Amino acid sequence: MSKVFFSVVIPTFNQSTFLEKALESIQNQDFQNYETIVIDDYSTDLTEKVVKKFGTNKIKYIKKKNYGVIGASRNEGIKQSEGSWIAFLDSDDIWYPKRLERIKNFLSKNRDCHVVTTDEKIINQTKKNPKIWRYGPFKKNFYKHLLLNGNCVSTSATVVSKSFLDEKEIMFSENKEFVTVEDYDFFMKLAFDNAKFEFIHEVLGDHYYHKQSASSNYEKHKSAYKSVMKHHIFEIQNFTKNRSFLEKKLDANLAFMDIVQLINNEKNLFKGIMLFIKNFFSKPIYFNILVFKHFFFKQLNKILN
């Protein structure tokens, strides 16, 4: 059995200020049986200096050119890891001091799980009030649930069993068309291979959205989401042969994403309403169910928070 319990994998590129805070949040963990693996895409800022500031006792510093594919950096971190559990942390996110200890205690009582995700505080640079995102829940046929209802897991809030990854030969996709949504694909692959997910409903970290975030490029993010969904609909899923149903659901999801983008991010209420009306009548079943689910869970989240 590995002497290291957690291997913390951090991909980074030119985010030295954020990275320093991320590394501080790891250093301040109550549970200290971990190693940190920083995969640097040849940053040109102060990244290397920041890493050296923390010493090399618990940090493996690896330079790897990933050509914009963050999955390649995460895969390198997994390959270099010695821990029993892989903990992912993006370089612009942070953990609270008790996070690893809380997960370690949970795992000691739930030895049959393969993936553990905690809740997060979401801090958006362009918005005043942070939000709490509660992930999950785990359901029967979780792969189907993820494919039909979207991602309910977060990379920086998740740890995964190294032995399960090795046994099932699961890694992040390095397909450039999946960039910004490669984590969604990763979690669906885990679920497809019957990984058991557990969710700890306790906020144990901060997740940041800012202009430098890869997912902040909406069109790129939307295109990547579409590519991942098409891949799973036509090449992976085996729960239905009715792929046209899944395609229609995907089209409704994409339309809804456009409406949210227009209203929330571009502040174009008129265009958003017009697009809503168009889809309300052109996709009456798929779109309207999606809208109902969104607003229902939004209100439920408000009650829980």
N, C-alpha and C positions, 0 to 999 in steps of 0.2 A: 504493500500500500504506500502511496506517495506520502512523503513527509510534509509536503506543501498542501494545504487544504484548498485555498483559492489562488487561481492565476488570474490577475486582473489585466485584461487586454485593452490597450488604449491606442487606437490609430490617430495620427495627428498630421497636420500640415499648416505651418505658419499661423499657429494659434497659441503662441508662447504665454500670453497673458492668461488666457483661459486654462491652458495646460497646468500652469503653476497652481491655480486654485484647485484643479482636479487632483493633482498629486498631493496637495496639502490635505484634501479631504480623505485621501487614502491613508496617508501617514497618521492622521488623527483617529483612525479606527480603533475601537475598543478591542476588537479581535485582531491579533497581530500575526496569525499564521497565514501569510500570503506572500506572493511575489507579484511584482508589477512589470508588465512587458509593454514598453512604448515602441510602437512601430511608426517611424518618422519617414514621411514621403519626401525626404531631402529638403526640409524646410530651409528657408533663407533668412529667417528671423532669429530670435534668441532661444529657440527651442532646445538646442543641445546644451546651452549654458544653463537653462532652467533645470533640465534633467540632472546635470552634474551637480547642481546646487543641493539636490536631495541625496547625493551619494549613490554608490553602485551596489550597496549591500543587498537591497531588495529590488533593484530596478535593472531589468535587461533593456538596454537601449539598442534598437536595431533600425538601421536605415534600409528602406526598401522602396524602390520606385514603383508606384502602383498605377500610374497613368490615369488617375482619376477614378480608379475602381477601389472603393474603400473595402469591399469584400476581400480583395487580395491581401490587404494589410491585416485584417482580422484573421484570415486563414493562416498567415505567417505567425501571428501571435498564438493561435491554437497549436500549430506545429511545434513552436518553441516552448510551450507550457509544460510545467511539471506538476501542476496541481490536480487534485481530484475533481475540482469544479472550476469551470471557466466563467469568470465574471466580466461582463463587457461594460466599458465606460467610455463614452465619447469625450474627447478632450475639452469640450465646452460645457460639460455637465459636472455636478458634484454629488457626493454622498454625505449623509449625516453620520456622525461618529459611531452610532450603534448598529449601523446597517449590517455589516458582515457578521457581527455577533448574533444579531436577531435571526439571520438566515441560517447560521451554523446551528443554533438551538432548534430551529424549526426542522432542519434536515435530520437531526438526531432522533426526532420523534416521527418523521415521515420518510422512512428509508426506501419507499417504493417509488418516489417521484424522480423525475428526470430534469424538470425545468421549474425554477421558482422565480416569480416576478413580484416586486413590491410596487406600491403606489408612488406617484411623483407629484411634486409641485411644478406646474408649467409656468415659466416666466418668459413672456413675449416682450421683446425690446420695444415693439411699437404699441403695446397696450399697457394700461395702468395697473389693472388688477390681475394678479396671478390666479391660476385655476388649479384645482386638484383633479388629477386624472386617476380614476380607479380602474385597474385593468381586470381582464377576465370577463365572465367566469369561465371555468373549465366545464365543458359539456361532453356528453356522449357524442361520438363522431365529431371530435373537435376539428379535424381537418375540414370537414364539410362546413362546419360553423364558421371557421376562419375564411374560407373561400366565399361563402354566401354573404357574410355580414361584415367583413373587413377585419383589419388587424386590431387585436385587443391586447397586444403584448408590446413592451418597449425594451429596446436593446440595452440602454443604460440602467434599466431597472431589473435586469434578468441575469440569472446564473444558470448554466447548463452542465449536466454531468459529462465529464470528459470521456468516461468509459462508454457512455451511450453514443457520443459522437464517433468514437473510434469503431465501435461495434457496427453501427449503421452506415459508417463512412459518409457522414454528413458534414458538409462545409458550406460556407457562403458562396453563392454564385459569383463568378467573375465576369459575367456577361455585362458589357458596357450598357446595354439597353435597360438593365435592371437598377442602375445606380440611383440612389435615394430610396429605393424600395426593396433592396436586397435583403433587408432584415425581415420584411414581411414574407418573402419567399423562403427564407431560412426557417422561420417559425412554422410555416406550412409544411415544409419538408419534415421537420421534427414531428409534427402532428400526424402526417401521413404514415410515418413509421411507428405510430402508436406511443409516442412519448407522453408521459403523464405530466401535465402542467399543474402547478399549485400557485395560488395567488394569496399573498399576505397583504391584507388591506390596512396598511400602515404607510404613511408618507415617510420615505427614508432617503429622499434625494431631490435635487432640483434639476429640471431639464430646461435648457435655454433655447429659445428661438431668436435668431438675429440675422442680419443681412448676410453674414458670412456662412450661415448654415447651408448645407447642400440642398436641403429640402425647401429652402426659401424661394428657389426658382420654380415657380408654379408650373409653367409649361413643361419643363424637364421632368418635374415630379409626376405630373399627370401622364406624360408619355411612358415613363418607367412603370407606373402603376398599371397602365393598359397592357404593356408588354408582359409583365409578370402574370396578370390575370389570363391573358391569351395562352400563355405557356401552360398554366395549370388547367385551364378549361379543355384544351385540345391535346395535351401531352401527358398530363399527370393524373387528374381526377378519374375515378372509375365508379363513382356512385350513381351516375346517370349517363345515358346515351343521348339525352335531349340537350345537346350543346347549344341549340338555338335559344332555349330558355335561359341558360347561363349568359349568353351573349346579350340578350335583352336586359337582363339584370345589370350587366356590366355597363351597357349604354345608359341606363337610368342612373347608376352610380356616377358616371362621368358627367352627366348633365347636372346632377346635384352638386358635384364638386365645382363646376363652372359657376353655378348660382351663388354658392358660398363665397367663392373667390371674388365675384363681382360686388356683392353686397358688403362683405366683411373687410376685404383687403383693398379693393379698388374703390370702395365707397360709391359705387354706381348703382343706386337703388332702383332707378328706372329700368336699366337694362336687366338687372337681376329679376325684377318682377315680370318683365316681358318674357324672359327665358323660362321663368317658373310657369307662367300661364301656358306657354307653348308646350312644355313637357307635361303639364297637368292633363292636357287633352290628348296629346300624341302618345303618351305612355301611361294610360290611366291606371293600370294594375301595378306594374313594377315601380313606377315613380311615386305614386301616391302612398303605397305601403312604405317605401323608403322614407318619405317625408314624415309620415306618422311615427315611424320608429325613431327617427332623429329627434323630433320634438318631445316624444314621450320620455326617451332616455335623458334628454337635456333637462327636463323638469325633475326627473328622478334624481339626477346628479345634484341639482340644486338642493333638493330635500336632504340628501345624504351629506352634502357639504355644510 
